[in-house]
C-alpha cells in the first residue's frame, strides 16, 4: 500500500481594506496638491502701477550758423547780415507833483439898480468864504440886468479852488454892494494842479522798452528773401538814443528816438529742430526716462555774428518735461520676477520721477511676483 502525501497550497493573506484606502487617499492628496500648485502658478499675477511726476529739464545749447557747411561743421545753414534802423517811440511819465496855480472860473454879475454899472479889469470880487477873485476884463452890467464875466483868483494855491458861491464887490459902497453882486454856479479850479514830471526811472524804463519796440518793429518789416530759411532772429548790437525831455522836466509825454545797428540771421526751423532733438536725446536716461513734451517754442537769441564771414552763433534754450517710460529697460517685467512687495517698492522708488507705487498680487495672499514675465504688468501714471 502506497501512502500519498497530500500537498496543500497555502494562499497569502489578503491586505486589509484600510491599506487600499490609505493609498487612495494619499494619491488624492498628492493630486490635489499638484493641481493647486498648477492653478496657483498659472493664475498668479502682479500689477505694478507707478505714479510718476514730470520734471522740467532745461536744455541750453550754442548753435553755429554759416552760409555753407565745411568738413566737420555741425551747425546749421543761414544768412547773416546787419543794417542801421531809425526808430522813435512816445512815452508818458509815471510820476507827478502838485503845483500851485491860479484858480479861475465864470460868474454872473447882477445889477438891481436903474443905472448901468461899469466895472474895470481886475475889479475885486469877494466870496462868502473870504476868497478874493478879480475880473479878467472890463465889464458893463446893464441896469436891471445881468452879464457873465471871467474871473481869476487873487492868490495862487489850493485855497482858491472853491465851490459855487456868491460874491460881493468891495470896491462899491455898502449900499451898492447889496444891489450889484455876483454868483457862480460852478466851482473855481486851477488853484492846485497835478503835473507829470520826468524821472530818471521813467527815462531808464523808456530806453529799455525802446530797444524792444525798435527790435520788434524791425523784425516785423524784415522780409525773408530765401525760401530755404523760414525763421529770423534779430539783435540790436549798437544803439544811439536821445530823449525829447530831460529828467525833472514837467511834461505829459516825451519821445525816445535813435539809430540802431540791427544784426539779423535767417535760418531753417526744421534744421534747428534737428539739432535740438539730437541734443535732447542726450539729456535723458534712455533706460528709464522719456520726454513727456517739448511743445514750447525754443528761445533763440543771437550770441555773436560776423557779417564778413557770414557766420553767427545762436543761443537756444528748450524746456523739456521728462518722466518715467513704462517701456524702458529699467521698468521691464523681468526686473520684478519673484520679488516681494517691499523689494519692488524699494526698487521703484529708487528711480527718478517715481512719486509712488501700488502693487496688486493675484491671488491676494501671494507674497511675491510671478516667475513668468507675461504675468507681470507694469503701468506708469503721470501725476501733477
Secondary structure in CASP SS format (residue, H / E / C, confidence):
PFRMAT SS
TARGET T0000
AUTHOR 0000-0000-0000
METHOD secondary structure of the structure
MODEL  1
X C 1.00
X C 1.00
X C 1.00
X C 1.00
X C 1.00
X C 1.00
X C 1.00
X C 1.00
X C 1.00
X C 1.00
X C 1.00
X C 1.00
X C 1.00
X C 1.00
X C 1.00
X C 1.00
X H 1.00
X H 1.00
X H 1.00
X H 1.00
X H 1.00
X H 1.00
X H 1.00
X H 1.00
X H 1.00
X H 1.00
X H 1.00
X H 1.00
X H 1.00
X H 1.00
X H 1.00
X H 1.00
X H 1.00
X H 1.00
X H 1.00
X H 1.00
X H 1.00
X H 1.00
X H 1.00
X H 1.00
X H 1.00
X H 1.00
X H 1.00
X C 1.00
X E 1.00
X E 1.00
X E 1.00
X E 1.00
X E 1.00
X E 1.00
X E 1.00
X E 1.00
X E 1.00
X C 1.00
X E 1.00
X E 1.00
X E 1.00
X E 1.00
X E 1.00
X E 1.00
X E 1.00
X E 1.00
X E 1.00
X E 1.00
X E 1.00
X E 1.00
X C 1.00
X C 1.00
X C 1.00
X C 1.00
X C 1.00
X C 1.00
X C 1.00
X C 1.00
X C 1.00
X E 1.00
X E 1.00
X E 1.00
X E 1.00
X E 1.00
X E 1.00
X E 1.00
X E 1.00
X E 1.00
X E 1.00
X E 1.00
X E 1.00
X E 1.00
X E 1.00
X E 1.00
X E 1.00
X C 1.00
X C 1.00
X C 1.00
X E 1.00
X E 1.00
X E 1.00
X E 1.00
X E 1.00
X E 1.00
X C 1.00
X C 1.00
X C 1.00
X E 1.00
X E 1.00
X E 1.00
X E 1.00
X E 1.00
X E 1.00
X E 1.00
X E 1.00
X C 1.00
X C 1.00
X C 1.00
X C 1.00
X C 1.00
X E 1.00
X E 1.00
X E 1.00
X C 1.00
X C 1.00
X C 1.00
X C 1.00
X E 1.00
X E 1.00
X E 1.00
X E 1.00
X C 1.00
X C 1.00
X C 1.00
X C 1.00
X E 1.00
X E 1.00
X E 1.00
X E 1.00
X C 1.00
X C 1.00
X C 1.00
X E 1.00
X E 1.00
X E 1.00
X C 1.00
X C 1.00
X C 1.00
X E 1.00
X E 1.00
X E 1.00
X E 1.00
X E 1.00
X E 1.00
X E 1.00
X E 1.00
X E 1.00
X C 1.00
X C 1.00
X C 1.00
X C 1.00
X H 1.00
X H 1.00
X H 1.00
X C 1.00
X C 1.00
X C 1.00
X C 1.00
X C 1.00
X E 1.00
X E 1.00
X E 1.00
X C 1.00
X C 1.00
X C 1.00
X C 1.00
X C 1.00
X H 1.00
X H 1.00
X H 1.00
X H 1.00
X H 1.00
X H 1.00
X E 1.00
X E 1.00
X E 1.00
X E 1.00
X C 1.00
X C 1.00
X C 1.00
X C 1.00
X C 1.00
X E 1.00
X C 1.00
X C 1.00
X E 1.00
X E 1.00
X E 1.00
X E 1.00
X E 1.00
X E 1.00
X C 1.00
X C 1.00
X H 1.00
X H 1.00
X H 1.00
X H 1.00
X H 1.00
X H 1.00
X H 1.00
X H 1.00
X H 1.00
X H 1.00
X H 1.00
X H 1.00
X H 1.00
X H 1.00
X H 1.00
X H 1.00
X H 1.00
X H 1.00
X H 1.00
X H 1.00
X H 1.00
X H 1.00
X C 1.00
X C 1.00
X C 1.00
X C 1.00
X C 1.00
X C 1.00
X C 1.00
X C 1.00
X C 1.00
X E 1.00
X E 1.00
X E 1.00
X E 1.00
X E 1.00
X E 1.00
X E 1.00
X E 1.00
X E 1.00
X E 1.00
X E 1.00
X E 1.00
X E 1.00
X C 1.00
X C 1.00
X C 1.00
X C 1.00
X C 1.00
X C 1.00
X E 1.00
X C 1.00
X C 1.00
X C 1.00
X E 1.00
X E 1.00
X E 1.00
X E 1.00
X E 1.00
X E 1.00
X E 1.00
X E 1.00
X E 1.00
X E 1.00
X E 1.00
X E 1.00
X E 1.00
X E 1.00
X C 1.00
X H 1.00
X H 1.00
X H 1.00
X H 1.00
X H 1.00
X H 1.00
X H 1.00
X H 1.00
X H 1.00
X H 1.00
X H 1.00
X H 1.00
X H 1.00
X C 1.00
X C 1.00
X C 1.00
X C 1.00
X C 1.00
X C 1.00
X C 1.00
X E 1.00
X E 1.00
X E 1.00
X E 1.00
X E 1.00
X C 1.00
X C 1.00
X C 1.00
X C 1.00
X C 1.00
X E 1.00
X E 1.00
X E 1.00
X E 1.00
X E 1.00
X E 1.00
X E 1.00
X E 1.00
X C 1.00
X C 1.00
X C 1.00
X C 1.00
X E 1.00
X E 1.00
X E 1.00
X E 1.00
X E 1.00
X E 1.00
X E 1.00
X E 1.00
X E 1.00
X E 1.00
X E 1.00
X E 1.00
X E 1.00
X E 1.00
X C 1.00
X C 1.00
X C 1.00
X C 1.00
X H 1.00
X H 1.00
X H 1.00
X C 1.00
X H 1.00
X H 1.00
X H 1.00
X H 1.00
X C 1.00
X C 1.00
X C 1.00
X E 1.00
X H 1.00
X H 1.00
X H 1.00
X H 1.00
X H 1.00
X H 1.00
X H 1.00
X H 1.00
X H 1.00
X C 1.00
X C 1.00
X C 1.00
X C 1.00
X E 1.00
X E 1.00
X E 1.00
X E 1.00
X E 1.00
X E 1.00
X E 1.00
X E 1.00
X E 1.00
X C 1.00
X C 1.00
X C 1.00
X C 1.00
X C 1.00
X E 1.00
X C 1.00
X C 1.00
X C 1.00
X C 1.00
X H 1.00
X H 1.00
X H 1.00
X E 1.00
X E 1.00
X E 1.00
X E 1.00
X E 1.00
X E 1.00
X E 1.00
X E 1.00
X C 1.00
END
